[in-house]
Amino acid sequence: MTRIRPDATDPAVRDSVIWSLLVEPGDGVAGALVGAMGPTEALEVAFGGSHGGRDDPEGDVAGERPAAAALRDARRRWAPRLAVEPHLGALRTAARIGARLLLPRDAEWPVALADLGAHAPRALWLRGDPAALSEVGVAIVGARASSSYGEHVAGGLAGELAGEGFVVFSGGAYGIDGTAHRAALRAGGRTAAVLAGGVDRPYPSGHAQLFERIVASGALVSEVPCGTAPTKWRFLARNRVISALARATVVVEAGGRSGSLNTAGHAAELGRPLGAVPGPITSTTSAGCHRLLRDYDARCITSVADVRELLGVDRAGPPIMQEDPDLVRLADALNARAARSRSELAQRSGLSEDRVEALLGILELDGGARRSEHGWLGVLR
């Protein structure tokens, strides 16, 4: 394990990893037990050995340990996974493919996951850049059997948001998910795919190349270890992670029983802003979106401006930009993720290079642009 965790000899690290290998995603009993006692003592209580000096190991600890009956049932679930060899195989595979193992104690752990409480992941298995999980982002999710209308809308939203520097979160599936990931990459932005199986098992297999492109600039992440197969339950459990990582969730298309409604439900429970794209009233792939708009107070999303409003991000610009239309044109030509040269900015904005150079200084002083070694970057407001 030292190749994926240089601090693997630390007992707290070792036991945190063991918990991530033993339990299914969202196991609230394990989460409450580890939260109350820490990973090491929680293992001792769950599987024998020292019980912290208590005569009743299945009682409450400061009122926080799971009830005795729940703990007994959980032990029966966890016991079949006590064999060492399958877990060693997962660790070896992670090391072979260059996957990282993040724990809640790590500085790179996305703090937004704490909102899931006892149902937060015990660990994250990741390929790519963990920083992508902590940046401001939007979840764009929807139907696998998407329509051309849904894909057009999802691509437009994801591309423009990614170009402005927002991370696009989704689940890597066919349909709306895949469209959102690809559009973000085409825009030169960042995207993160949260998987229901191990990060070594591309699912769907037809997205294997897409996942490699995501790894190159964003992140491929799962809370289950390498070698784990995606199952219906794990897809549903995965959805809570997507909604927790994202600042807001937008459902582009969803049928009446779509898994995207599950993601939307988690977002609502977490108090995250929720939006839905309306579709034709005759379209079954938009029936779920219309239900969200009608019954769950989702915001109607018809443009990127609506998503910015959902996020609470003001892109109108300061008064100085409102007074000079050339500044607005130049700001629109800037990208928060991809640095651009003066000549490229001139081409994109339709301004002369001399004018661009003069206005860049104004934007920099005003905080709307910043210089990098590769060119100029926009700054989100």
ZAVOVEX-334710 format. One record per residue (C-alpha): residue number from 1; residue in one letter; chain; x, y, z. Coordinates in Angstrom, 2 decimals. Layout:
N
<pt NUM,'A','A',<X,Y,Z>>,
...
This chain:
381
<pt 1,'M','A',<0.00,0.00,0.00>>,
<pt 2,'T','A',<3.00,2.29,0.34>>,
<pt 3,'R','A',<2.91,3.09,-3.39>>,
<pt 4,'I','A',<-0.50,4.71,-3.09>>,
<pt 5,'R','A',<-0.16,5.90,0.55>>,
<pt 6,'P','A',<3.34,6.79,1.73>>,
<pt 7,'D','A',<1.93,7.05,5.29>>,
<pt 8,'A','A',<0.48,3.52,5.16>>,
<pt 9,'T','A',<2.24,2.51,8.39>>,
<pt 10,'D','A',<0.17,5.04,10.35>>,
<pt 11,'P','A',<-2.48,2.93,12.17>>,
<pt 12,'A','A',<-5.21,5.53,11.56>>,
<pt 13,'V','A',<-4.45,5.51,7.82>>,
<pt 14,'R','A',<-4.28,1.72,7.66>>,
<pt 15,'D','A',<-7.59,1.31,9.49>>,
<pt 16,'S','A',<-9.31,4.02,7.44>>,
<pt 17,'V','A',<-8.33,2.11,4.30>>,
<pt 18,'I','A',<-9.66,-1.12,5.81>>,
<pt 19,'W','A',<-13.03,0.52,6.44>>,
<pt 20,'S','A',<-13.17,1.74,2.85>>,
<pt 21,'L','A',<-12.61,-1.84,1.67>>,
<pt 22,'L','A',<-15.13,-3.44,4.02>>,
<pt 23,'V','A',<-18.28,-1.37,3.62>>,
<pt 24,'E','A',<-20.64,-0.48,0.82>>,
<pt 25,'P','A',<-21.05,3.18,-0.18>>,
<pt 26,'G','A',<-23.17,5.23,2.20>>,
<pt 27,'D','A',<-23.09,2.70,5.08>>,
<pt 28,'G','A',<-24.42,4.91,7.87>>,
<pt 29,'V','A',<-23.63,2.43,10.65>>,
<pt 30,'A','A',<-19.95,2.37,9.70>>,
<pt 31,'G','A',<-19.95,6.15,9.29>>,
<pt 32,'A','A',<-21.47,6.73,12.72>>,
<pt 33,'L','A',<-19.17,4.20,14.40>>,
<pt 34,'V','A',<-15.98,5.62,12.83>>,
<pt 35,'G','A',<-17.17,9.17,13.45>>,
<pt 36,'A','A',<-17.76,8.45,17.13>>,
<pt 37,'M','A',<-14.66,6.41,17.85>>,
<pt 38,'G','A',<-12.12,6.82,15.08>>,
<pt 39,'P','A',<-11.17,4.09,12.59>>,
<pt 40,'T','A',<-8.93,2.01,14.87>>,
<pt 41,'E','A',<-11.19,1.68,17.89>>,
<pt 42,'A','A',<-14.19,1.23,15.59>>,
<pt 43,'L','A',<-12.50,-1.82,14.04>>,
<pt 44,'E','A',<-11.78,-3.25,17.48>>,
<pt 45,'V','A',<-15.40,-2.83,18.50>>,
<pt 46,'A','A',<-16.74,-4.25,15.26>>,
<pt 47,'F','A',<-14.47,-7.30,15.03>>,
<pt 48,'G','A',<-13.22,-8.12,18.53>>,
<pt 49,'G','A',<-10.21,-7.22,20.57>>,
<pt 50,'S','A',<-10.21,-4.21,22.82>>,
<pt 51,'H','A',<-13.51,-2.39,23.28>>,
<pt 52,'G','A',<-12.15,0.79,24.74>>,
<pt 53,'G','A',<-12.49,-0.55,28.29>>,
<pt 54,'R','A',<-16.30,-0.79,28.18>>,
<pt 55,'D','A',<-18.18,-3.79,29.47>>,
<pt 56,'D','A',<-20.87,-3.36,26.80>>,
<pt 57,'P','A',<-19.15,-2.95,23.43>>,
<pt 58,'E','A',<-22.47,-2.65,21.64>>,
<pt 59,'G','A',<-23.84,0.14,23.81>>,
<pt 60,'D','A',<-23.72,3.84,23.04>>,
<pt 61,'V','A',<-20.59,5.98,23.19>>,
<pt 62,'A','A',<-21.64,9.48,24.26>>,
<pt 63,'G','A',<-24.92,8.71,22.51>>,
<pt 64,'E','A',<-23.23,8.53,19.12>>,
<pt 65,'R','A',<-22.38,4.86,18.52>>,
<pt 66,'P','A',<-24.99,2.95,16.49>>,
<pt 67,'A','A',<-27.53,0.99,18.48>>,
<pt 68,'A','A',<-26.61,-2.58,19.40>>,
<pt 69,'A','A',<-29.05,-4.24,17.00>>,
<pt 70,'A','A',<-27.88,-2.10,14.07>>,
<pt 71,'L','A',<-24.27,-2.91,14.90>>,
<pt 72,'R','A',<-24.96,-6.64,15.06>>,
<pt 73,'D','A',<-26.64,-6.52,11.64>>,
<pt 74,'A','A',<-23.76,-4.48,10.24>>,
<pt 75,'R','A',<-21.19,-6.99,11.51>>,
<pt 76,'R','A',<-22.95,-9.68,9.51>>,
<pt 77,'R','A',<-22.67,-7.51,6.39>>,
<pt 78,'W','A',<-19.02,-6.69,6.94>>,
<pt 79,'A','A',<-17.73,-10.10,8.07>>,
<pt 80,'P','A',<-17.68,-11.75,4.59>>,
<pt 81,'R','A',<-15.19,-9.10,3.47>>,
<pt 82,'L','A',<-12.60,-9.78,6.12>>,
<pt 83,'A','A',<-10.47,-11.92,3.77>>,
<pt 84,'V','A',<-7.21,-10.13,3.04>>,
<pt 85,'E','A',<-6.36,-11.29,-0.49>>,
<pt 86,'P','A',<-9.15,-9.53,-2.45>>,
<pt 87,'H','A',<-8.24,-6.26,-0.79>>,
<pt 88,'L','A',<-4.56,-6.72,-1.58>>,
<pt 89,'G','A',<-5.58,-7.21,-5.19>>,
<pt 90,'A','A',<-7.46,-3.89,-5.18>>,
<pt 91,'L','A',<-4.44,-2.09,-3.73>>,
<pt 92,'R','A',<-2.07,-3.68,-6.25>>,
<pt 93,'T','A',<-4.33,-2.67,-9.13>>,
<pt 94,'A','A',<-4.54,0.90,-7.82>>,
<pt 95,'A','A',<-0.75,1.09,-7.66>>,
<pt 96,'R','A',<-0.41,-0.37,-11.15>>,
<pt 97,'I','A',<-2.74,2.14,-12.81>>,
<pt 98,'G','A',<-1.48,5.11,-10.80>>,
<pt 99,'A','A',<-4.68,5.61,-8.79>>,
<pt 100,'R','A',<-4.53,7.63,-5.60>>,
<pt 101,'L','A',<-6.33,6.92,-2.36>>,
<pt 102,'L','A',<-7.72,10.01,-0.62>>,
<pt 103,'L','A',<-8.87,9.93,3.01>>,
<pt 104,'P','A',<-10.84,12.54,4.96>>,
<pt 105,'R','A',<-7.67,13.44,6.86>>,
<pt 106,'D','A',<-5.92,14.58,3.66>>,
<pt 107,'A','A',<-5.57,18.25,2.75>>,
<pt 108,'E','A',<-6.90,17.47,-0.74>>,
<pt 109,'W','A',<-10.07,15.83,0.57>>,
<pt 110,'P','A',<-13.14,17.74,-0.75>>,
<pt 111,'V','A',<-14.64,19.25,2.39>>,
<pt 112,'A','A',<-18.09,19.51,0.76>>,
<pt 113,'L','A',<-18.53,15.76,1.34>>,
<pt 114,'A','A',<-18.82,16.42,5.08>>,
<pt 115,'D','A',<-22.39,17.56,4.40>>,
<pt 116,'L','A',<-23.26,13.88,3.88>>,
<pt 117,'G','A',<-22.64,13.24,7.58>>,
<pt 118,'A','A',<-22.48,9.55,8.54>>,
<pt 119,'H','A',<-23.13,8.66,4.90>>,
<pt 120,'A','A',<-20.00,10.41,3.60>>,
<pt 121,'P','A',<-17.42,8.24,1.80>>,
<pt 122,'R','A',<-14.77,6.64,3.96>>,
<pt 123,'A','A',<-12.23,7.11,1.13>>,
<pt 124,'L','A',<-11.99,8.13,-2.51>>,
<pt 125,'W','A',<-10.08,6.20,-5.17>>,
<pt 126,'L','A',<-8.98,8.69,-7.79>>,
<pt 127,'R','A',<-7.19,9.07,-11.09>>,
<pt 128,'G','A',<-6.32,12.59,-12.17>>,
<pt 129,'D','A',<-6.15,15.83,-10.21>>,
<pt 130,'P','A',<-7.85,15.80,-6.78>>,
<pt 131,'A','A',<-8.04,19.61,-6.84>>,
<pt 132,'A','A',<-10.82,19.34,-9.43>>,
<pt 133,'L','A',<-13.10,17.89,-6.73>>,
<pt 134,'S','A',<-12.83,20.99,-4.55>>,
<pt 135,'E','A',<-13.30,23.69,-7.18>>,
<pt 136,'V','A',<-16.62,25.42,-7.78>>,
<pt 137,'G','A',<-18.62,23.19,-10.07>>,
<pt 138,'V','A',<-22.03,22.24,-11.41>>,
<pt 139,'A','A',<-23.47,18.75,-11.76>>,
<pt 140,'I','A',<-25.09,18.27,-15.16>>,
<pt 141,'V','A',<-27.00,15.00,-15.23>>,
<pt 142,'G','A',<-29.77,13.41,-17.23>>,
<pt 143,'A','A',<-31.12,10.52,-19.20>>,
<pt 144,'R','A',<-28.97,7.82,-20.77>>,
<pt 145,'A','A',<-31.47,7.53,-23.62>>,
<pt 146,'S','A',<-31.23,11.24,-24.33>>,
<pt 147,'S','A',<-32.73,13.12,-27.24>>,
<pt 148,'S','A',<-30.87,15.35,-29.67>>,
<pt 149,'Y','A',<-32.54,18.31,-27.92>>,
<pt 150,'G','A',<-31.23,17.21,-24.51>>,
<pt 151,'E','A',<-27.73,16.63,-25.81>>,
<pt 152,'H','A',<-27.71,20.02,-27.53>>,
<pt 153,'V','A',<-28.75,21.77,-24.30>>,
<pt 154,'A','A',<-26.38,19.75,-22.08>>,
<pt 155,'G','A',<-23.44,20.39,-24.41>>,
<pt 156,'G','A',<-24.14,24.10,-24.56>>,
<pt 157,'L','A',<-24.45,24.49,-20.80>>,
<pt 158,'A','A',<-21.43,22.32,-19.97>>,
<pt 159,'G','A',<-19.18,23.89,-22.60>>,
<pt 160,'E','A',<-19.89,27.46,-21.60>>,
<pt 161,'L','A',<-19.65,26.76,-17.87>>,
<pt 162,'A','A',<-16.36,24.88,-18.28>>,
<pt 163,'G','A',<-15.01,27.69,-20.45>>,
<pt 164,'E','A',<-15.76,30.11,-17.61>>,
<pt 165,'G','A',<-13.77,27.99,-15.17>>,
<pt 166,'F','A',<-16.46,25.91,-13.48>>,
<pt 167,'V','A',<-15.88,22.19,-13.06>>,
<pt 168,'V','A',<-18.56,20.03,-14.68>>,
<pt 169,'F','A',<-19.51,17.04,-12.50>>,
<pt 170,'S','A',<-21.41,14.06,-13.87>>,
<pt 171,'G','A',<-21.59,10.27,-13.74>>,
<pt 172,'G','A',<-19.79,9.18,-16.91>>,
<pt 173,'A','A',<-22.83,7.40,-18.37>>,
<pt 174,'Y','A',<-24.07,7.43,-21.95>>,
<pt 175,'G','A',<-26.43,10.20,-22.94>>,
<pt 176,'I','A',<-26.47,13.51,-21.05>>,
<pt 177,'D','A',<-23.54,12.62,-18.76>>,
<pt 178,'G','A',<-21.18,11.80,-21.60>>,
<pt 179,'T','A',<-22.30,14.84,-23.59>>,
<pt 180,'A','A',<-21.56,17.12,-20.63>>,
<pt 181,'H','A',<-18.10,15.63,-20.07>>,
<pt 182,'R','A',<-17.14,15.92,-23.75>>,
<pt 183,'A','A',<-18.40,19.49,-24.05>>,
<pt 184,'A','A',<-16.38,20.55,-21.01>>,
<pt 185,'L','A',<-13.24,19.00,-22.49>>,
<pt 186,'R','A',<-13.83,20.63,-25.89>>,
<pt 187,'A','A',<-14.06,24.00,-24.14>>,
<pt 188,'G','A',<-10.64,23.45,-22.56>>,
<pt 189,'G','A',<-12.21,23.19,-19.11>>,
<pt 190,'R','A',<-12.26,20.64,-16.34>>,
<pt 191,'T','A',<-14.70,17.85,-15.67>>,
<pt 192,'A','A',<-14.94,15.09,-13.07>>,
<pt 193,'A','A',<-16.73,11.76,-13.47>>,
<pt 194,'V','A',<-17.96,9.97,-10.35>>,
<pt 195,'L','A',<-18.19,6.23,-11.04>>,
<pt 196,'A','A',<-20.27,3.47,-9.47>>,
<pt 197,'G','A',<-17.48,0.88,-9.94>>,
<pt 198,'G','A',<-13.72,0.91,-9.56>>,
<pt 199,'V','A',<-11.66,3.51,-11.40>>,
<pt 200,'D','A',<-9.87,0.63,-13.14>>,
<pt 201,'R','A',<-13.12,-0.59,-14.76>>,
<pt 202,'P','A',<-14.42,1.82,-17.40>>,
<pt 203,'Y','A',<-18.20,1.63,-17.35>>,
<pt 204,'P','A',<-19.70,1.93,-19.82>>,
<pt 205,'S','A',<-16.81,0.40,-21.75>>,
<pt 206,'G','A',<-17.59,2.61,-24.73>>,
<pt 207,'H','A',<-16.42,5.59,-22.65>>,
<pt 208,'A','A',<-12.94,4.20,-21.96>>,
<pt 209,'Q','A',<-11.25,6.81,-24.18>>,
<pt 210,'L','A',<-13.42,9.59,-22.76>>,
<pt 211,'F','A',<-12.35,8.62,-19.24>>,
<pt 212,'E','A',<-8.68,8.81,-20.21>>,
<pt 213,'R','A',<-9.27,12.33,-21.53>>,
<pt 214,'I','A',<-10.99,13.25,-18.28>>,
<pt 215,'V','A',<-8.05,11.94,-16.25>>,
<pt 216,'A','A',<-5.63,14.11,-18.25>>,
<pt 217,'S','A',<-7.20,17.38,-17.07>>,
<pt 218,'G','A',<-9.80,16.57,-14.43>>,
<pt 219,'A','A',<-10.63,13.60,-12.24>>,
<pt 220,'L','A',<-12.08,10.11,-12.38>>,
<pt 221,'V','A',<-13.24,9.15,-8.89>>,
<pt 222,'S','A',<-15.04,6.38,-7.02>>,
<pt 223,'E','A',<-15.60,5.49,-3.38>>,
<pt 224,'V','A',<-15.33,1.76,-4.10>>,
<pt 225,'P','A',<-11.93,0.08,-4.56>>,
<pt 226,'C','A',<-10.41,-1.08,-7.82>>,
<pt 227,'G','A',<-11.95,-4.25,-9.17>>,
<pt 228,'T','A',<-15.43,-3.43,-7.84>>,
<pt 229,'A','A',<-18.24,-3.91,-10.33>>,
<pt 230,'P','A',<-20.94,-1.26,-10.73>>,
<pt 231,'T','A',<-24.35,-2.38,-9.48>>,
<pt 232,'K','A',<-27.77,-0.76,-9.34>>,
<pt 233,'W','A',<-27.33,0.07,-5.65>>,
<pt 234,'R','A',<-23.87,1.57,-6.23>>,
<pt 235,'F','A',<-25.22,3.78,-9.00>>,
<pt 236,'L','A',<-27.83,5.16,-6.61>>,
<pt 237,'A','A',<-25.27,5.60,-3.83>>,
<pt 238,'R','A',<-22.86,7.28,-6.26>>,
<pt 239,'N','A',<-25.44,9.97,-6.97>>,
<pt 240,'R','A',<-25.19,11.42,-3.47>>,
<pt 241,'V','A',<-21.46,12.04,-4.04>>,
<pt 242,'I','A',<-22.12,13.91,-7.29>>,
<pt 243,'S','A',<-24.68,16.16,-5.62>>,
<pt 244,'A','A',<-22.40,16.81,-2.62>>,
<pt 245,'L','A',<-19.35,17.72,-4.70>>,
<pt 246,'A','A',<-21.26,20.16,-6.91>>,
<pt 247,'R','A',<-22.29,23.65,-5.85>>,
<pt 248,'A','A',<-25.54,23.14,-7.78>>,
<pt 249,'T','A',<-27.24,20.38,-9.79>>,
<pt 250,'V','A',<-28.95,20.80,-13.16>>,
<pt 251,'V','A',<-31.10,17.99,-14.58>>,
<pt 252,'V','A',<-31.27,18.33,-18.36>>,
<pt 253,'E','A',<-33.49,15.36,-19.25>>,
<pt 254,'A','A',<-35.04,12.74,-16.99>>,
<pt 255,'G','A',<-37.84,10.26,-17.40>>,
<pt 256,'G','A',<-40.36,9.64,-14.68>>,
<pt 257,'R','A',<-38.17,6.97,-13.03>>,
<pt 258,'S','A',<-34.74,8.30,-14.03>>,
<pt 259,'G','A',<-31.76,7.89,-11.72>>,
<pt 260,'S','A',<-31.13,11.59,-12.27>>,
<pt 261,'L','A',<-34.12,12.28,-10.04>>,
<pt 262,'N','A',<-32.24,10.43,-7.30>>,
<pt 263,'T','A',<-29.32,12.83,-7.75>>,
<pt 264,'A','A',<-31.74,15.75,-7.64>>,
<pt 265,'G','A',<-33.26,14.38,-4.43>>,
<pt 266,'H','A',<-29.84,14.23,-2.77>>,
<pt 267,'A','A',<-29.10,17.80,-3.87>>,
<pt 268,'A','A',<-32.37,18.99,-2.35>>,
<pt 269,'E','A',<-31.68,17.13,0.92>>,
<pt 270,'L','A',<-28.26,18.77,1.12>>,
<pt 271,'G','A',<-29.72,22.21,0.49>>,
<pt 272,'R','A',<-27.86,22.56,-2.79>>,
<pt 273,'P','A',<-29.51,24.68,-5.51>>,
<pt 274,'L','A',<-31.43,22.55,-7.99>>,
<pt 275,'G','A',<-32.35,23.38,-11.57>>,
<pt 276,'A','A',<-34.19,21.55,-14.34>>,
<pt 277,'V','A',<-34.38,22.14,-18.07>>,
<pt 278,'P','A',<-37.92,22.10,-19.48>>,
<pt 279,'G','A',<-38.68,20.05,-22.56>>,
<pt 280,'P','A',<-41.62,19.38,-24.84>>,
<pt 281,'I','A',<-44.68,18.41,-22.81>>,
<pt 282,'T','A',<-45.05,15.34,-25.03>>,
<pt 283,'S','A',<-41.51,14.10,-24.33>>,
<pt 284,'T','A',<-41.21,11.22,-21.87>>,
<pt 285,'T','A',<-37.51,12.03,-21.40>>,
<pt 286,'S','A',<-38.49,15.41,-19.92>>,
<pt 287,'A','A',<-41.30,14.16,-17.67>>,
<pt 288,'G','A',<-38.95,13.98,-14.67>>,
<pt 289,'C','A',<-37.72,17.53,-15.24>>,
<pt 290,'H','A',<-41.28,18.81,-15.36>>,
<pt 291,'R','A',<-41.99,16.99,-12.11>>,
<pt 292,'L','A',<-38.99,18.69,-10.48>>,
<pt 293,'L','A',<-40.21,22.07,-11.69>>,
<pt 294,'R','A',<-43.78,21.44,-10.57>>,
<pt 295,'D','A',<-43.38,19.62,-7.26>>,
<pt 296,'Y','A',<-39.83,20.17,-5.98>>,
<pt 297,'D','A',<-39.22,23.89,-6.45>>,
<pt 298,'A','A',<-36.45,23.37,-9.00>>,
<pt 299,'R','A',<-35.40,26.51,-10.88>>,
<pt 300,'C','A',<-36.18,26.64,-14.59>>,
<pt 301,'I','A',<-32.91,26.55,-16.55>>,
<pt 302,'T','A',<-32.94,27.88,-20.10>>,
<pt 303,'S','A',<-29.41,29.34,-20.37>>,
<pt 304,'V','A',<-26.03,29.56,-18.68>>,
<pt 305,'A','A',<-27.17,32.84,-17.14>>,
<pt 306,'D','A',<-29.81,30.86,-15.24>>,
<pt 307,'V','A',<-27.13,28.48,-13.95>>,
<pt 308,'R','A',<-24.95,31.40,-12.82>>,
<pt 309,'E','A',<-27.95,32.77,-10.95>>,
<pt 310,'L','A',<-28.48,29.34,-9.39>>,
<pt 311,'L','A',<-24.85,29.42,-8.23>>,
<pt 312,'G','A',<-25.10,32.97,-6.97>>,
<pt 313,'V','A',<-22.27,34.08,-9.28>>,
<pt 314,'D','A',<-22.49,37.58,-10.71>>,
<pt 315,'R','A',<-21.04,37.82,-14.21>>,
<pt 316,'A','A',<-22.46,41.26,-15.02>>,
<pt 317,'G','A',<-19.15,42.92,-14.30>>,
<pt 318,'P','A',<-18.29,46.14,-12.46>>,
<pt 319,'P','A',<-19.54,49.59,-13.55>>,
<pt 320,'I','A',<-16.34,50.26,-15.52>>,
<pt 321,'M','A',<-17.17,47.35,-17.84>>,
<pt 322,'Q','A',<-20.71,48.55,-18.27>>,
<pt 323,'E','A',<-19.35,51.90,-19.45>>,
<pt 324,'D','A',<-16.95,50.47,-22.05>>,
<pt 325,'P','A',<-18.32,47.83,-24.43>>,
<pt 326,'D','A',<-14.77,46.96,-25.57>>,
<pt 327,'L','A',<-14.00,45.78,-22.03>>,
<pt 328,'V','A',<-17.02,43.52,-22.13>>,
<pt 329,'R','A',<-15.88,42.07,-25.47>>,
<pt 330,'L','A',<-12.39,41.45,-24.11>>,
<pt 331,'A','A',<-13.72,39.89,-20.89>>,
<pt 332,'D','A',<-15.87,37.54,-22.97>>,
<pt 333,'A','A',<-12.78,36.48,-24.93>>,
<pt 334,'L','A',<-10.87,35.54,-21.77>>,
<pt 335,'N','A',<-11.02,32.04,-20.29>>,
<pt 336,'A','A',<-10.55,31.29,-16.60>>,
<pt 337,'R','A',<-8.87,27.95,-17.31>>,
<pt 338,'A','A',<-6.95,28.34,-20.58>>,
<pt 339,'A','A',<-4.44,31.19,-20.91>>,
<pt 340,'R','A',<-4.68,33.18,-24.14>>,
<pt 341,'S','A',<-2.17,35.44,-25.87>>,
<pt 342,'R','A',<-2.85,39.06,-26.90>>,
<pt 343,'S','A',<-3.14,38.02,-30.54>>,
<pt 344,'E','A',<-5.64,35.27,-29.74>>,
<pt 345,'L','A',<-7.66,37.66,-27.59>>,
<pt 346,'A','A',<-7.66,40.20,-30.41>>,
<pt 347,'Q','A',<-8.93,37.57,-32.83>>,
<pt 348,'R','A',<-11.66,36.40,-30.45>>,
<pt 349,'S','A',<-12.81,39.87,-29.42>>,
<pt 350,'G','A',<-12.54,41.61,-32.79>>,
<pt 351,'L','A',<-10.31,44.31,-31.29>>,
<pt 352,'S','A',<-6.84,45.40,-32.37>>,
<pt 353,'E','A',<-3.86,44.04,-30.47>>,
<pt 354,'D','A',<-2.96,47.56,-29.31>>,
<pt 355,'R','A',<-6.47,48.02,-27.92>>,
<pt 356,'V','A',<-6.34,44.60,-26.25>>,
<pt 357,'E','A',<-3.02,45.44,-24.60>>,
<pt 358,'A','A',<-4.39,48.70,-23.23>>,
<pt 359,'L','A',<-7.58,47.14,-21.92>>,
<pt 360,'L','A',<-5.81,44.16,-20.32>>,
<pt 361,'G','A',<-4.07,46.55,-17.95>>,
<pt 362,'I','A',<-7.44,48.02,-16.93>>,
<pt 363,'L','A',<-8.98,44.59,-16.44>>,
<pt 364,'E','A',<-5.99,43.43,-14.41>>,
<pt 365,'L','A',<-6.24,46.43,-12.08>>,
<pt 366,'D','A',<-9.96,45.85,-11.74>>,
<pt 367,'G','A',<-9.47,42.16,-10.91>>,
<pt 368,'G','A',<-11.11,40.84,-14.06>>,
<pt 369,'A','A',<-7.96,39.37,-15.63>>,
<pt 370,'R','A',<-4.63,38.02,-14.48>>,
<pt 371,'R','A',<-1.35,37.42,-16.22>>,
<pt 372,'S','A',<0.28,33.97,-16.35>>,
<pt 373,'E','A',<3.45,32.67,-17.95>>,
<pt 374,'H','A',<1.40,31.35,-20.87>>,
<pt 375,'G','A',<-0.79,34.39,-21.45>>,
<pt 376,'W','A',<-3.87,35.96,-19.89>>,
<pt 377,'L','A',<-6.62,34.34,-17.82>>,
<pt 378,'G','A',<-10.11,35.54,-16.91>>,
<pt 379,'V','A',<-11.18,35.75,-13.28>>,
<pt 380,'L','A',<-14.57,34.53,-12.05>>,
<pt 381,'R','A',<-16.58,37.19,-10.24>>,
